[in-house]
């Protein structure tokens, strides 16, 4: 079982170090690019929903706008937020080590995109945390955690079947547990 999860276990171990010491690996490295353009006004001036509320916001063609921006500027990630009011729209694209924030003027159709692309270390750190990674990666994290628990528990169980190593194995596990707890109590604020 440990060989089945070998790559995932090593990945999460290495990214634990990169998360703990981001400056060692140049995590601040990022490239920021600004894009500008204009959208079709009919996408922004849809029919106003029927309502007695005078502040009702016109419907905007969300799918058309998002797909146009993706195609034109090769934006990545998922749309984490799409807000619209009578004056402007805000669209946030998010992915591991990536963001593209779009502000659209609903009167003129003019938009500005601020795209931020982080380095490889930021991407793997976001993968470690499951930030902006989607449901499939969330399952990978859960499965890897379950695998670590399984490997650890079966290791403890197996020590009881190895007569020559049983005592030293149990003592080592107890000492490791006590040491872990003492470090937490003494040095963690």
C-alpha positions in Angstrom: 0.0 0.0 0.0 2.8 2.4 0.8 4.3 1.9 -2.7 0.9 2.6 -4.3 0.8 6.0 -2.6 4.6 6.6 -2.8 4.4 9.6 -5.1 1.5 11.2 -3.2 3.3 10.7 0.1 6.5 12.2 -1.2 4.6 15.1 -2.8 2.9 16.1 0.4 6.1 15.7 2.4 8.1 17.9 0.1 5.3 20.5 -0.1 5.1 20.5 3.7 8.7 21.8 3.6 8.0 24.4 0.9 4.9 25.7 2.8 6.9 26.0 6.0 9.8 27.8 4.3 8.5 29.6 1.3 11.3 32.1 1.1 13.8 29.3 0.6 12.2 28.4 -2.7 11.4 31.8 -4.2 7.6 31.6 -3.7 7.3 35.3 -4.1 8.1 35.0 -7.8 5.1 36.1 -9.8 4.3 37.6 -13.1 1.5 40.2 -13.3 0.0 41.0 -16.7 -2.8 43.4 -17.5 -5.1 42.9 -20.5 -7.8 45.4 -21.7 -10.6 45.1 -24.3 -14.2 45.7 -25.0 -17.2 43.3 -24.8 -20.4 43.3 -26.8 -22.8 45.6 -25.0 -25.7 43.2 -25.6 -24.0 40.8 -23.2 -24.1 43.4 -20.5 -27.5 45.1 -21.2 -29.8 42.1 -21.1 -33.4 42.3 -20.0 -34.0 43.5 -16.5 -35.7 40.9 -14.4 -39.4 41.6 -13.7 -39.5 43.0 -10.2 -41.0 45.9 -8.3 -37.4 46.6 -7.0 -36.1 49.6 -8.8 -32.5 48.6 -8.1 -32.9 45.3 -10.0 -29.7 44.4 -11.9 -30.0 43.6 -15.6 -29.1 40.0 -16.5 -25.7 39.6 -18.1 -24.6 36.9 -20.5 -22.3 35.2 -18.0 -21.4 32.2 -20.1 -20.7 34.3 -23.2 -18.5 36.8 -21.3 -16.5 34.1 -19.5 -15.9 32.0 -22.6 -14.9 35.1 -24.6 -12.4 36.1 -22.0 -11.0 32.6 -21.8 -10.6 32.3 -25.5 -9.2 35.7 -26.1 -6.7 35.8 -23.2 -6.3 32.1 -22.5 -7.5 32.6 -18.9 -7.3 29.5 -16.7 -8.8 28.3 -13.5 -12.4 28.2 -12.5 -14.7 31.2 -12.1 -14.8 31.6 -8.3 -16.9 34.7 -8.3 -19.1 36.6 -10.8 -20.8 39.7 -9.4 -22.8 42.2 -11.5 -24.5 45.4 -10.6 -25.9 48.2 -12.8 -22.4 49.8 -13.1 -19.8 47.0 -13.3 -19.1 43.3 -13.3 -16.4 41.5 -11.4 -15.2 38.1 -12.5 -12.5 36.2 -10.5 -10.7 33.2 -12.2 -8.8 31.1 -9.6 -6.5 28.2 -9.9 -3.4 26.8 -8.1 -0.8 29.6 -8.2 -3.0 31.6 -10.6 -5.6 34.4 -10.5 -7.2 36.6 -13.1 -9.3 39.5 -11.8 -11.6 41.1 -14.3 -13.5 44.3 -13.9 -16.0 45.3 -16.6 -17.7 48.6 -17.1 -21.3 47.8 -17.9 -21.9 51.2 -19.6 -19.1 51.0 -22.1 -18.3 47.3 -22.2 -14.6 48.1 -21.5 -12.8 45.6 -19.2 -9.4 45.3 -17.5 -7.9 41.9 -16.5 -5.2 41.7 -14.0 -3.6 38.2 -14.4 -1.2 36.9 -11.7 0.8 33.8 -12.4 2.9 32.5 -9.6 5.9 30.2 -9.7 6.0 26.4 -9.6 6.5 26.3 -5.8 3.3 28.4 -5.3 1.4 26.0 -7.5 2.5 22.9 -5.6 1.8 24.7 -2.3 -1.7 25.5 -3.4 -2.1 21.8 -4.5 -0.9 20.8 -1.0 -3.6 23.0 0.6 -6.3 22.2 -1.9 -6.7 25.9 -2.7 -8.6 26.5 -5.9 -8.0 22.9 -7.1 -11.5 21.4 -7.6 -13.3 18.4 -6.3 -11.1 15.7 -7.9 -7.9 17.1 -6.2 -9.8 17.3 -2.9 -10.5 13.6 -3.2 -6.8 13.0 -3.9 -5.9 14.8 -0.7 -8.5 12.8 1.3 -7.3 9.5 -0.3 -3.7 10.3 0.4 -4.5 11.1 4.1 -6.5 7.9 4.5 -3.6 6.0 2.9 -1.1 7.6 5.4 -3.4 6.6 8.3 -3.7 3.0 6.9 0.0 2.6 6.4 0.7 4.0 9.9 -1.9 1.8 11.6 -0.8 -1.4 9.8 2.8 -0.6 10.8 1.8 -0.6 14.4 -0.3 -3.7 14.0 2.6 -5.5 12.3 5.0 -4.7 15.1 2.9 -7.0 17.4 3.7 -9.9 15.1 7.5 -9.4 15.1 8.5 -10.8 18.4 12.2 -9.6 18.2 11.1 -6.0 17.4 7.9 -5.7 19.4 9.3 -4.1 22.5 11.6 -1.7 20.8 8.9 -0.8 18.2 6.3 -0.1 20.9 8.8 2.0 22.9 9.8 4.0 19.8 6.1 4.7 19.0 5.3 5.8 22.6 8.5 8.0 22.8 7.6 9.6 19.4 4.1 10.3 20.6 5.3 11.8 23.9 7.9 13.9 22.1 5.3 15.2 19.6 3.0 16.2 22.4 5.8 17.8 24.5 7.0 19.9 21.5 3.4 21.1 21.0 2.9 22.0 24.7 6.3 23.8 25.1 7.0 25.5 21.8 3.8 26.1 20.0 2.3 29.5 21.1 
